[in-house]
Amino acid sequence: MENHIEKILCIEVLEKISRMRRYIFSHNSSPKTEGKEIVSLFSRALDATQANLESLIKYLINSGILNPYEKATVSRRISNAFFTIIKLHEQLQLIYGEWVRPETHTFINEVIEFFPSARKNKKINIILTNDYMFFESNLSWLFSAILNNKNISSNIAEENPTVFLPKIDYDNPLNWTILAHECGHTDLTGIDKLLTNPNLIPSKVTAKDKIVLENWIEEIYCDLIATKVLGPAYLASFSTFVLLLSGIEGNETSSDTHPSNVLRINLIQEYLDSKNIKIPLTTSYLGNSDLSSYYYFMLENYNETSRKFLNPSTSLSSPSIDMTLLLDTISEEVDDLIDLNFTLSTDDFKRINSLKNRLSKGIPIASYHDIEKLEVVQEKYVNEPKNNIGLKELNEAKEALQETRTKLWEIINTGWINKIENIIPTTIELFFNNSKISFGDKMKIFGNNLETNDIILLKSIESSEIFKIMEE
């Protein structure tokens, strides 16, 4: 398909626009909105951003295959539109009435369930933030710092770990995968263990480089925790966010707090490969037809354009560290920390394929019914004389009839597969053709499809929790 990446990224920005519209029109029931004036301002700003994307989509429809210079220009326009959304998101403080969905708490509780009891927080708070970013903080430390800054003594000592979720993703489970990374920051024991490992940080590094490396180690540790809990879905979500930022300064620049996006995604992909965790797709990108490789190689392809035309800043020289040793050491710590209680096998991937078919039909996927097992039982006993059927046969039949609970990683990975195989192709067909449907009407169709899919995934997460309670 011509300009496949550019089309996907246009759709991702249009998705942000649609989600922000949904948020402002469902969270404006307060005198603080001063009637509809503020909502109207947001709506007009989103209309202008949408019009900018519409002209870019028209260009892509008629342009043919882009040359490298055109790819860089389109990339920058897409990233500029995304940054506009980020800046508008910062003003969502003007829309009062934010709330966190109960499914988000279910999601977080399911993630930290994998942590050993001695290292697991009883509760992690969730706050919707005006900034379009996902992060973690300990609110007790924050409030203590505010008081101590003015020499006011306090007894705020308890832990209050909190993760922050961008407001427009409040009902978008596919992007909640990033929250699993943020939960990793609450494992202070694991982080301290890594930072005191004498083999990880060279003894001769400068004090400044030591601080940088400690920050990088913690970030990579949290990346691998999220990957262990949610599999390729974490890389898919992270890569999508990174791709949208590519047109500004590329992905190979590191900071004092975070290693480069390229390094992080390379390490995540290496970890998935080392565990042979591959969830197959019916579509492919450059011959890569599993969930993580699809996005990994898409990013690699896009980075080639960034290197040629964006001249990313290299002001920060990377501290020297053995990345192979780093990945091996952190992988061991993550594997010691989290026991998934199962080993991924071809049978697990079969489950996902069945769940994908149900989700594509609009059916929630909170549980799984093994049709093959039922068919085997039916074939085995349908002609069996009744007096030959005993307790063993009845239990076998009962087990075949029962639906088992689907796990969080299955729901989220299935959601991403459905997005790649069904939502994205349908949306490309909707926007990148010369139909007579107005762009505004296309956005309404797209928004309705997004909301329908969100609702099904949210129901699946909450219903899966109900199944879990019933099993216990």
DRENDO-1510 file (C-alpha; in Angstrom, 1 decimal, always signed):
<recs>
REC; n; res; u; v; w
REC; 1; MET; +0.0; +0.0; +0.0 .
REC; 2; GLU; +1.3; +3.5; -0.9 .
REC; 3; ASN; +2.4; +5.7; +2.0 .
REC; 4; HIS; +1.1; +3.2; +4.5 .
REC; 5; ILE; +2.8; +4.6; +7.6 .
REC; 6; GLU; +1.7; +8.2; +6.8 .
REC; 7; LYS; -1.9; +7.0; +6.4 .
REC; 8; ILE; -1.8; +5.2; +9.7 .
REC; 9; LEU; -0.3; +8.2; +11.5 .
REC; 10; CYS; -2.9; +10.6; +10.0 .
REC; 11; ILE; -5.6; +8.2; +11.4 .
REC; 12; GLU; -3.8; +8.2; +14.8 .
REC; 13; VAL; -4.0; +12.0; +15.0 .
REC; 14; LEU; -7.7; +12.0; +13.8 .
REC; 15; GLU; -8.3; +9.5; +16.6 .
REC; 16; LYS; -6.9; +12.0; +19.2 .
REC; 17; ILE; -9.2; +14.7; +17.7 .
REC; 18; SER; -12.2; +12.3; +18.0 .
REC; 19; ARG; -11.4; +11.3; +21.5 .
REC; 20; MET; -10.9; +14.9; +22.6 .
REC; 21; ARG; -14.3; +15.8; +21.1 .
REC; 22; ARG; -15.9; +12.9; +23.0 .
REC; 23; TYR; -14.3; +14.0; +26.2 .
REC; 24; ILE; -15.2; +17.7; +26.1 .
REC; 25; PHE; -18.8; +17.0; +25.2 .
REC; 26; SER; -19.2; +14.3; +27.9 .
REC; 27; HIS; -17.5; +16.2; +30.7 .
REC; 28; ASN; -18.9; +19.7; +30.6 .
REC; 29; SER; -21.8; +19.5; +33.0 .
REC; 30; SER; -20.6; +22.2; +35.4 .
REC; 31; PRO; -21.0; +26.0; +36.0 .
REC; 32; LYS; -17.2; +26.2; +35.5 .
REC; 33; THR; -17.7; +25.8; +31.8 .
REC; 34; GLU; -19.7; +29.1; +31.7 .
REC; 35; GLY; -22.3; +27.6; +29.5 .
REC; 36; LYS; -21.0; +26.2; +26.2 .
REC; 37; GLU; -18.5; +28.9; +25.4 .
REC; 38; ILE; -15.3; +27.0; +26.5 .
REC; 39; VAL; -16.5; +23.8; +24.8 .
REC; 40; SER; -17.2; +25.9; +21.7 .
REC; 41; LEU; -13.6; +27.2; +21.8 .
REC; 42; PHE; -12.2; +23.7; +22.0 .
REC; 43; SER; -14.5; +22.5; +19.2 .
REC; 44; ARG; -13.3; +25.3; +16.9 .
REC; 45; ALA; -9.7; +24.6; +17.6 .
REC; 46; LEU; -10.3; +20.9; +16.9 .
REC; 47; ASP; -12.1; +21.8; +13.7 .
REC; 48; ALA; -9.0; +23.8; +12.5 .
REC; 49; THR; -6.7; +20.9; +13.3 .
REC; 50; GLN; -9.0; +18.5; +11.6 .
REC; 51; ALA; -9.1; +20.8; +8.5 .
REC; 52; ASN; -5.3; +20.8; +8.4 .
REC; 53; LEU; -5.3; +17.0; +8.4 .
REC; 54; GLU; -8.0; +16.9; +5.8 .
REC; 55; SER; -5.8; +18.9; +3.4 .
REC; 56; LEU; -2.9; +16.5; +4.1 .
REC; 57; ILE; -5.0; +13.5; +3.5 .
REC; 58; LYS; -6.1; +14.9; +0.1 .
REC; 59; TYR; -2.5; +15.4; -0.7 .
REC; 60; LEU; -1.7; +11.8; +0.1 .
REC; 61; ILE; -4.6; +10.5; -2.0 .
REC; 62; ASN; -3.3; +12.3; -5.1 .
REC; 63; SER; +0.5; +12.3; -4.5 .
REC; 64; GLY; +1.5; +8.7; -5.4 .
REC; 65; ILE; +4.5; +7.2; -3.5 .
REC; 66; LEU; +6.3; +9.9; -1.6 .
REC; 67; ASN; +10.0; +10.5; -2.1 .
REC; 68; PRO; +12.2; +10.9; +1.0 .
REC; 69; TYR; +12.0; +14.7; +1.1 .
REC; 70; GLU; +8.2; +14.5; +0.8 .
REC; 71; LYS; +8.1; +11.8; +3.5 .
REC; 72; ALA; +10.0; +14.2; +5.9 .
REC; 73; THR; +7.7; +17.1; +5.1 .
REC; 74; VAL; +4.5; +15.0; +5.7 .
REC; 75; SER; +6.1; +13.6; +8.9 .
REC; 76; ARG; +6.6; +17.1; +10.2 .
REC; 77; ARG; +3.1; +18.1; +9.4 .
REC; 78; ILE; +1.6; +15.1; +11.2 .
REC; 79; SER; +3.8; +15.7; +14.2 .
REC; 80; ASN; +2.9; +19.4; +14.3 .
REC; 81; ALA; -0.8; +18.4; +14.3 .
REC; 82; PHE; -0.2; +15.9; +17.1 .
REC; 83; PHE; +1.7; +18.6; +19.2 .
REC; 84; THR; -1.3; +20.9; +18.6 .
REC; 85; ILE; -3.5; +18.2; +20.3 .
REC; 86; ILE; -1.0; +18.0; +23.1 .
REC; 87; LYS; -1.1; +21.7; +23.7 .
REC; 88; LEU; -4.9; +21.7; +23.6 .
REC; 89; HIS; -4.9; +18.8; +26.0 .
REC; 90; GLU; -3.1; +21.0; +28.5 .
REC; 91; GLN; -6.1; +23.3; +28.6 .
REC; 92; LEU; -8.6; +20.6; +29.5 .
REC; 93; GLN; -8.3; +22.0; +33.1 .
REC; 94; LEU; -11.0; +24.4; +31.8 .
REC; 95; ILE; -13.5; +21.5; +31.3 .
REC; 96; TYR; -14.6; +20.5; +34.8 .
REC; 97; GLY; -16.1; +17.1; +35.7 .
REC; 98; GLU; -13.3; +14.6; +35.1 .
REC; 99; TRP; -13.7; +11.1; +36.5 .
REC; 100; VAL; -11.8; +7.8; +36.3 .
REC; 101; ARG; -13.6; +4.8; +34.9 .
REC; 102; PRO; -13.9; +1.8; +37.2 .
REC; 103; GLU; -12.4; -0.4; +34.5 .
REC; 104; THR; -9.2; +1.6; +34.8 .
REC; 105; HIS; -8.9; +0.6; +38.5 .
REC; 106; THR; -9.6; -3.0; +37.4 .
REC; 107; PHE; -6.8; -2.7; +34.8 .
REC; 108; ILE; -4.3; -1.4; +37.4 .
REC; 109; ASN; -5.3; -4.0; +40.0 .
REC; 110; GLU; -4.8; -6.7; +37.5 .
REC; 111; VAL; -1.3; -5.4; +36.6 .
REC; 112; ILE; +0.0; -5.2; +40.2 .
REC; 113; GLU; -1.5; -8.6; +40.9 .
REC; 114; PHE; +1.6; -10.0; +39.3 .
REC; 115; PHE; +3.9; -8.4; +41.9 .
REC; 116; PRO; +4.9; -10.4; +45.0 .
REC; 117; SER; +2.8; -9.5; +48.0 .
REC; 118; ALA; +5.8; -8.1; +49.9 .
REC; 119; ARG; +6.5; -5.6; +47.0 .
REC; 120; LYS; +2.9; -4.9; +46.0 .
REC; 121; ASN; +1.1; -1.7; +46.9 .
REC; 122; LYS; -2.4; -2.3; +48.3 .
REC; 123; LYS; -3.7; +0.5; +46.1 .
REC; 124; ILE; -2.3; +2.7; +43.3 .
REC; 125; ASN; -4.3; +6.0; +42.8 .
REC; 126; ILE; -5.3; +7.1; +39.3 .
REC; 127; ILE; -5.6; +10.7; +38.3 .
REC; 128; LEU; -6.6; +12.2; +35.0 .
REC; 129; THR; -4.1; +14.8; +33.9 .
REC; 130; ASN; -4.3; +17.8; +31.6 .
REC; 131; ASP; -0.8; +17.0; +30.2 .
REC; 132; TYR; -0.8; +14.5; +27.4 .
REC; 133; MET; +1.6; +12.2; +29.2 .
REC; 134; PHE; +1.6; +9.1; +31.4 .
REC; 135; PHE; +3.7; +9.3; +34.6 .
REC; 136; GLU; +3.9; +8.1; +38.2 .
REC; 137; SER; +4.4; +10.0; +41.4 .
REC; 138; ASN; +4.1; +9.5; +45.1 .
REC; 139; LEU; +1.6; +12.1; +46.3 .
REC; 140; SER; +2.9; +11.9; +49.9 .
REC; 141; TRP; +6.3; +13.1; +48.8 .
REC; 142; LEU; +4.7; +15.9; +46.7 .
REC; 143; PHE; +2.6; +17.3; +49.6 .
REC; 144; SER; +5.5; +16.9; +52.1 .
REC; 145; ALA; +7.8; +18.8; +49.7 .
REC; 146; ILE; +5.2; +21.6; +49.4 .
REC; 147; LEU; +5.0; +21.9; +53.2 .
REC; 148; ASN; +8.7; +21.5; +53.9 .
REC; 149; ASN; +9.5; +24.2; +51.4 .
REC; 150; LYS; +7.8; +26.7; +53.8 .
REC; 151; ASN; +9.2; +25.1; +56.9 .
REC; 152; ILE; +5.8; +23.6; +57.9 .
REC; 153; SER; +6.3; +20.2; +59.7 .
REC; 154; SER; +4.0; +17.4; +58.7 .
REC; 155; ASN; +3.4; +13.7; +59.5 .
REC; 156; ILE; +2.6; +12.7; +55.9 .
REC; 157; ALA; +4.6; +9.5; +55.8 .
REC; 158; GLU; +2.5; +6.8; +54.2 .
REC; 159; GLU; +3.0; +5.7; +50.6 .
REC; 160; ASN; +0.5; +7.1; +48.0 .
REC; 161; PRO; +1.8; +5.9; +44.6 .
REC; 162; THR; -0.3; +7.5; +41.9 .
REC; 163; VAL; -0.3; +7.1; +38.1 .
REC; 164; PHE; -1.5; +9.8; +35.8 .
REC; 165; LEU; -3.6; +9.2; +32.7 .
REC; 166; PRO; -4.3; +11.8; +29.9 .
REC; 167; LYS; -7.9; +12.8; +30.0 .
REC; 168; ILE; -8.7; +11.9; +26.4 .
REC; 169; ASP; -7.5; +8.4; +27.0 .
REC; 170; TYR; -9.8; +7.9; +30.0 .
REC; 171; ASP; -11.8; +5.3; +28.0 .
REC; 172; ASN; -9.2; +4.0; +25.7 .
REC; 173; PRO; -7.9; +0.7; +27.1 .
REC; 174; LEU; -5.4; +0.1; +24.3 .
REC; 175; ASN; -3.3; +3.1; +25.6 .
REC; 176; TRP; -3.6; +2.0; +29.2 .
REC; 177; THR; -0.7; -0.3; +28.5 .
REC; 178; ILE; +1.6; +2.6; +29.3 .
REC; 179; LEU; +0.1; +2.6; +32.9 .
REC; 180; ALA; +1.7; -0.8; +33.4 .
REC; 181; HIS; +5.1; +0.8; +32.8 .
REC; 182; GLU; +4.2; +3.5; +35.4 .
REC; 183; CYS; +3.2; +0.8; +37.9 .
REC; 184; GLY; +6.8; -0.5; +37.6 .
REC; 185; HIS; +8.1; +2.7; +39.2 .
REC; 186; THR; +6.3; +1.7; +42.4 .
REC; 187; ASP; +8.5; -1.3; +42.8 .
REC; 188; LEU; +11.2; +0.5; +44.8 .
REC; 189; THR; +12.7; -2.7; +46.1 .
REC; 190; GLY; +13.4; -4.0; +42.5 .
REC; 191; ILE; +14.7; -0.6; +41.4 .
REC; 192; ASP; +17.1; -0.3; +44.4 .
REC; 193; LYS; +18.4; -3.8; +43.8 .
REC; 194; LEU; +19.3; -2.9; +40.2 .
REC; 195; LEU; +20.9; +0.4; +41.1 .
REC; 196; THR; +23.1; -1.2; +43.7 .
REC; 197; ASN; +24.3; -3.9; +41.3 .
REC; 198; PRO; +28.0; -3.2; +40.9 .
REC; 199; ASN; +28.1; -4.8; +37.5 .
REC; 200; LEU; +25.6; -2.5; +35.9 .
REC; 201; ILE; +27.1; +1.0; +36.3 .
REC; 202; PRO; +30.9; +1.3; +35.6 .
REC; 203; SER; +32.8; +2.4; +38.6 .
REC; 204; LYS; +34.7; +5.2; +36.7 .
REC; 205; VAL; +31.6; +7.1; +35.4 .
REC; 206; THR; +31.2; +10.7; +36.4 .
REC; 207; ALA; +28.7; +11.6; +39.1 .
REC; 208; LYS; +26.4; +13.2; +36.5 .
REC; 209; ASP; +26.6; +10.1; +34.2 .
REC; 210; LYS; +25.9; +7.9; +37.2 .
REC; 211; ILE; +22.6; +9.8; +37.8 .
REC; 212; VAL; +21.7; +9.5; +34.1 .
REC; 213; LEU; +22.4; +5.8; +34.0 .
REC; 214; GLU; +20.3; +5.2; +37.1 .
REC; 215; ASN; +17.4; +7.0; +35.5 .
REC; 216; TRP; +17.8; +4.9; +32.3 .
REC; 217; ILE; +18.0; +1.6; +34.2 .
REC; 218; GLU; +14.8; +2.4; +36.0 .
REC; 219; GLU; +13.0; +3.3; +32.8 .
REC; 220; ILE; +14.1; +0.2; +31.0 .
REC; 221; TYR; +13.1; -1.9; +34.1 .
REC; 222; CYS; +9.6; -0.5; +33.9 .
REC; 223; ASP; +9.5; -1.1; +30.1 .
REC; 224; LEU; +10.2; -4.8; +30.6 .
REC; 225; ILE; +7.8; -5.1; +33.5 .
REC; 226; ALA; +5.0; -3.8; +31.2 .
REC; 227; THR; +6.2; -6.1; +28.4 .
REC; 228; LYS; +6.2; -9.1; +30.8 .
REC; 229; VAL; +2.6; -8.4; +31.9 .
REC; 230; LEU; +1.1; -7.3; +28.6 .
REC; 231; GLY; +3.3; -8.7; +25.9 .
REC; 232; PRO; +3.6; -7.1; +22.5 .
REC; 233; ALA; +0.6; -4.8; +23.2 .
REC; 234; TYR; +2.9; -2.6; +25.2 .
REC; 235; LEU; +5.4; -2.2; +22.4 .
REC; 236; ALA; +2.5; -1.5; +20.0 .
REC; 237; SER; +1.1; +1.3; +22.2 .
REC; 238; PHE; +4.6; +2.8; +22.9 .
REC; 239; SER; +5.6; +2.7; +19.2 .
REC; 240; THR; +2.5; +4.4; +18.1 .
REC; 241; PHE; +3.1; +7.3; +20.4 .
REC; 242; VAL; +6.8; +7.5; +19.4 .
REC; 243; LEU; +5.9; +7.4; +15.6 .
REC; 244; LEU; +3.7; +10.4; +16.1 .
REC; 245; LEU; +6.6; +12.4; +17.6 .
REC; 246; SER; +9.0; +11.3; +14.9 .
REC; 247; GLY; +8.5; +14.3; +12.7 .
REC; 248; ILE; +9.9; +16.8; +15.2 .
REC; 249; GLU; +13.2; +15.6; +16.4 .
REC; 250; GLY; +13.4; +11.9; +15.6 .
REC; 251; ASN; +13.7; +9.0; +18.1 .
REC; 252; GLU; +17.4; +8.7; +18.7 .
REC; 253; THR; +17.9; +11.6; +21.2 .
REC; 254; SER; +18.3; +10.6; +24.8 .
REC; 255; SER; +17.8; +12.9; +27.8 .
REC; 256; ASP; +19.0; +12.9; +31.4 .
REC; 257; THR; +15.9; +11.1; +32.5 .
REC; 258; HIS; +15.1; +8.7; +29.6 .
REC; 259; PRO; +17.2; +6.7; +27.1 .
REC; 260; SER; +16.3; +7.2; +23.4 .
REC; 261; ASN; +13.0; +5.8; +22.2 .
REC; 262; VAL; +15.0; +3.7; +19.7 .
REC; 263; LEU; +17.1; +2.1; +22.4 .
REC; 264; ARG; +14.0; +1.4; +24.6 .
REC; 265; ILE; +12.0; -0.2; +21.8 .
REC; 266; ASN; +15.1; -2.2; +20.6 .
REC; 267; LEU; +15.4; -3.7; +24.1 .
REC; 268; ILE; +11.7; -4.4; +24.4 .
REC; 269; GLN; +11.8; -6.2; +21.0 .
REC; 270; GLU; +14.9; -8.2; +22.0 .
REC; 271; TYR; +13.2; -9.2; +25.2 .
REC; 272; LEU; +10.1; -10.5; +23.4 .
REC; 273; ASP; +12.3; -12.3; +20.9 .
REC; 274; SER; +14.3; -14.0; +23.7 .
REC; 275; LYS; +11.0; -15.3; +25.1 .
REC; 276; ASN; +9.6; -16.2; +21.7 .
REC; 277; ILE; +6.5; -14.2; +22.4 .
REC; 278; LYS; +5.0; -13.6; +19.0 .
REC; 279; ILE; +1.3; -13.0; +18.4 .
REC; 280; PRO; +0.6; -13.5; +14.7 .
REC; 281; LEU; -1.3; -11.1; +12.4 .
REC; 282; THR; -3.1; -11.8; +9.1 .
REC; 283; THR; -1.5; -8.7; +7.7 .
REC; 284; SER; +2.2; -7.7; +7.6 .
REC; 285; TYR; +4.5; -4.8; +7.3 .
REC; 286; LEU; +7.7; -5.4; +5.2 .
REC; 287; GLY; +7.0; -9.1; +5.6 .
REC; 288; ASN; +6.7; -8.9; +9.4 .
REC; 289; SER; +3.4; -10.4; +10.5 .
REC; 290; ASP; +3.5; -10.5; +14.3 .
REC; 291; LEU; +2.2; -7.8; +16.5 .
REC; 292; SER; +5.5; -6.4; +18.0 .
REC; 293; SER; +7.6; -6.8; +14.8 .
REC; 294; TYR; +4.8; -5.0; +12.8 .
REC; 295; TYR; +5.4; -1.8; +14.8 .
REC; 296; TYR; +9.1; -2.3; +15.4 .
REC; 297; PHE; +10.0; -2.4; +11.8 .
REC; 298; MET; +7.6; +0.4; +11.0 .
REC; 299; LEU; +9.5; +2.6; +13.4 .
REC; 300; GLU; +12.8; +1.4; +12.0 .
REC; 301; ASN; +11.7; +2.4; +8.5 .
REC; 302; TYR; +10.5; +5.8; +9.7 .
REC; 303; ASN; +13.7; +6.4; +11.6 .
REC; 304; GLU; +15.6; +6.3; +8.3 .
REC; 305; THR; +13.8; +9.4; +7.1 .
REC; 306; SER; +14.4; +11.1; +10.5 .
REC; 307; ARG; +18.2; +10.5; +10.2 .
REC; 308; LYS; +18.3; +12.0; +6.8 .
REC; 309; PHE; +16.2; +15.1; +7.1 .
REC; 310; LEU; +15.5; +16.1; +10.7 .
REC; 311; ASN; +19.0; +16.4; +12.0 .
REC; 312; PRO; +18.0; +15.4; +15.6 .
REC; 313; SER; +19.9; +17.0; +18.4 .
REC; 314; THR; +22.9; +15.1; +19.7 .
REC; 315; SER; +23.8; +17.5; +22.5 .
REC; 316; LEU; +23.6; +14.8; +25.1 .
REC; 317; SER; +26.5; +12.3; +24.8 .
REC; 318; SER; +25.3; +8.9; +25.9 .
REC; 319; PRO; +27.1; +7.5; +29.0 .
REC; 320; SER; +29.0; +4.3; +28.3 .
REC; 321; ILE; +27.2; +1.1; +29.4 .
REC; 322; ASP; +27.1; -2.5; +28.3 .
REC; 323; MET; +23.6; -2.8; +26.8 .
REC; 324; THR; +23.8; -6.6; +26.5 .
REC; 325; LEU; +24.6; -6.9; +30.2 .
REC; 326; LEU; +22.0; -4.3; +31.0 .
REC; 327; LEU; +19.2; -6.2; +29.2 .
REC; 328; ASP; +20.3; -9.6; +30.6 .
REC; 329; THR; +20.4; -8.3; +34.2 .
REC; 330; ILE; +17.1; -6.4; +34.1 .
REC; 331; SER; +15.4; -9.3; +32.3 .
REC; 332; GLU; +16.5; -11.7; +35.1 .
REC; 333; GLU; +15.1; -9.2; +37.7 .
REC; 334; VAL; +11.8; -8.9; +35.9 .
REC; 335; ASP; +11.5; -12.6; +35.5 .
REC; 336; ASP; +12.2; -13.1; +39.2 .
REC; 337; LEU; +9.7; -10.4; +40.1 .
REC; 338; ILE; +6.8; -11.5; +38.0 .
REC; 339; ASP; +5.5; -15.0; +37.6 .
REC; 340; LEU; +2.8; -15.1; +35.0 .
REC; 341; ASN; +1.7; -18.6; +36.1 .
REC; 342; PHE; +1.7; -19.8; +32.6 .
REC; 343; THR; +4.0; -20.3; +29.6 .
REC; 344; LEU; +2.8; -18.9; +26.3 .
REC; 345; SER; +2.3; -21.6; +23.8 .
REC; 346; THR; +0.6; -22.1; +20.4 .
REC; 347; ASP; -2.6; -22.9; +22.3 .
REC; 348; ASP; -2.6; -19.5; +23.9 .
REC; 349; PHE; -2.2; -17.9; +20.4 .
REC; 350; LYS; -5.2; -20.0; +19.2 .
REC; 351; ARG; -7.2; -18.5; +22.0 .
REC; 352; ILE; -6.3; -15.0; +20.8 .
REC; 353; ASN; -7.3; -15.9; +17.2 .
REC; 354; SER; -10.7; -17.0; +18.5 .
REC; 355; LEU; -11.1; -13.9; +20.6 .
REC; 356; LYS; -10.2; -11.7; +17.7 .
REC; 357; ASN; -13.0; -13.2; +15.6 .
REC; 358; ARG; -15.5; -12.5; +18.4 .
REC; 359; LEU; -14.3; -9.0; +18.9 .
REC; 360; SER; -14.5; -8.2; +15.1 .
REC; 361; LYS; -18.2; -9.2; +15.4 .
REC; 362; GLY; -18.8; -6.8; +18.3 .
REC; 363; ILE; -18.9; -9.5; +20.9 .
REC; 364; PRO; -17.2; -8.8; +24.3 .
REC; 365; ILE; -14.2; -11.1; +25.0 .
REC; 366; ALA; -14.3; -11.5; +28.8 .
REC; 367; SER; -14.4; -15.3; +28.4 .
REC; 368; TYR; -13.3; -18.0; +26.1 .
REC; 369; HIS; -15.1; -21.0; +24.8 .
REC; 370; ASP; -13.0; -23.8; +23.4 .
REC; 371; ILE; -15.2; -24.9; +20.4 .
REC; 372; GLU; -12.7; -27.5; +19.3 .
REC; 373; LYS; -12.9; -29.3; +22.7 .
REC; 374; LEU; -16.7; -29.2; +22.6 .
REC; 375; GLU; -16.7; -30.7; +19.1 .
REC; 376; VAL; -14.4; -33.5; +20.3 .
REC; 377; VAL; -16.7; -34.3; +23.2 .
REC; 378; GLN; -19.7; -34.2; +21.0 .
REC; 379; GLU; -18.2; -36.5; +18.4 .
REC; 380; LYS; -17.0; -38.9; +21.2 .
REC; 381; TYR; -20.2; -39.3; +23.1 .
REC; 382; VAL; -23.1; -38.5; +20.7 .
REC; 383; ASN; -23.5; -42.1; +19.7 .
REC; 384; GLU; -22.3; -43.6; +23.0 .
REC; 385; PRO; -24.9; -45.7; +24.9 .
REC; 386; LYS; -26.2; -43.8; +27.9 .
REC; 387; ASN; -25.1; -46.6; +30.3 .
REC; 388; ASN; -21.5; -46.2; +29.2 .
REC; 389; ILE; -21.4; -42.5; +30.3 .
REC; 390; GLY; -20.1; -42.2; +33.9 .
REC; 391; LEU; -18.8; -39.4; +36.1 .
REC; 392; LYS; -15.6; -39.0; +34.2 .
REC; 393; GLU; -17.4; -38.5; +30.9 .
REC; 394; LEU; -19.9; -36.1; +32.5 .
REC; 395; ASN; -17.0; -34.0; +34.0 .
REC; 396; GLU; -15.3; -34.0; +30.6 .
REC; 397; ALA; -18.5; -32.8; +28.9 .
REC; 398; LYS; -19.0; -30.2; +31.7 .
REC; 399; GLU; -15.5; -28.8; +31.2 .
REC; 400; ALA; -16.1; -28.6; +27.4 .
REC; 401; LEU; -19.3; -26.6; +27.9 .
REC; 402; GLN; -17.8; -24.1; +30.4 .
REC; 403; GLU; -16.4; -20.8; +29.3 .
REC; 404; THR; -13.1; -19.8; +31.0 .
REC; 405; ARG; -12.0; -16.3; +31.9 .
REC; 406; THR; -9.8; -14.4; +29.5 .
REC; 407; LYS; -6.8; -12.7; +31.0 .
REC; 408; LEU; -6.0; -9.0; +30.7 .
REC; 409; TRP; -3.0; -9.6; +28.4 .
REC; 410; GLU; -5.3; -11.5; +26.0 .
REC; 411; ILE; -8.0; -8.7; +26.0 .
REC; 412; ILE; -5.5; -6.0; +25.3 .
REC; 413; ASN; -3.4; -7.8; +22.7 .
REC; 414; THR; -6.6; -8.9; +20.9 .
REC; 415; GLY; -7.7; -5.3; +20.9 .
REC; 416; TRP; -4.5; -4.3; +19.2 .
REC; 417; ILE; -4.8; -7.0; +16.6 .
REC; 418; ASN; -8.4; -6.0; +15.9 .
REC; 419; LYS; -7.2; -2.4; +15.4 .
REC; 420; ILE; -4.5; -3.4; +12.9 .
REC; 421; GLU; -6.6; -6.0; +11.0 .
REC; 422; ASN; -10.0; -4.3; +11.0 .
REC; 423; ILE; -10.2; -0.8; +12.3 .
REC; 424; ILE; -7.1; +0.7; +10.5 .
REC; 425; PRO; -7.9; -0.8; +7.0 .
REC; 426; THR; -11.6; +0.3; +7.3 .
REC; 427; THR; -10.6; +3.8; +8.4 .
REC; 428; ILE; -8.0; +4.1; +5.6 .
REC; 429; GLU; -10.7; +3.1; +3.1 .
REC; 430; LEU; -13.0; +5.7; +4.7 .
REC; 431; PHE; -10.6; +8.6; +4.6 .
REC; 432; PHE; -8.3; +7.9; +1.7 .
REC; 433; ASN; -10.7; +7.6; -1.2 .
REC; 434; ASN; -12.6; +10.1; -3.3 .
REC; 435; SER; -16.1; +9.3; -1.9 .
REC; 436; LYS; -18.7; +12.0; -1.8 .
REC; 437; ILE; -19.1; +11.7; +2.0 .
REC; 438; SER; -18.0; +15.0; +3.7 .
REC; 439; PHE; -14.9; +14.9; +5.9 .
REC; 440; GLY; -17.0; +15.9; +8.9 .
REC; 441; ASP; -19.4; +12.9; +8.3 .
REC; 442; LYS; -16.4; +10.6; +7.9 .
REC; 443; MET; -15.1; +11.8; +11.3 .
REC; 444; LYS; -18.5; +11.1; +12.9 .
REC; 445; ILE; -18.5; +7.5; +11.4 .
REC; 446; PHE; -14.9; +7.1; +12.7 .
REC; 447; GLY; -15.7; +8.4; +16.1 .
REC; 448; ASN; -18.7; +6.1; +16.4 .
REC; 449; ASN; -16.6; +3.1; +15.4 .
REC; 450; LEU; -14.0; +4.0; +18.0 .
REC; 451; GLU; -16.5; +4.4; +20.8 .
REC; 452; THR; -18.2; +1.1; +19.9 .
REC; 453; ASN; -14.9; -0.7; +20.1 .
REC; 454; ASP; -13.9; +1.1; +23.3 .
REC; 455; ILE; -17.2; +0.0; +25.0 .
REC; 456; ILE; -16.7; -3.6; +24.0 .
REC; 457; LEU; -13.1; -3.7; +25.4 .
REC; 458; LEU; -14.2; -1.9; +28.6 .
REC; 459; LYS; -17.0; -4.4; +29.1 .
REC; 460; SER; -14.6; -7.2; +28.5 .
REC; 461; ILE; -12.2; -5.9; +31.2 .
REC; 462; GLU; -14.9; -5.5; +33.8 .
REC; 463; SER; -16.7; -8.8; +33.0 .
REC; 464; SER; -13.4; -10.6; +33.1 .
REC; 465; GLU; -13.0; -9.3; +36.7 .
REC; 466; ILE; -16.5; -10.6; +37.5 .
REC; 467; PHE; -15.5; -14.1; +36.1 .
REC; 468; LYS; -12.3; -13.9; +38.3 .
REC; 469; ILE; -14.4; -13.2; +41.4 .
REC; 470; MET; -16.8; -16.1; +40.6 .
REC; 471; GLU; -13.9; -18.5; +40.1 .
REC; 472; GLU; -12.4; -17.6; +43.5 .
</recs>
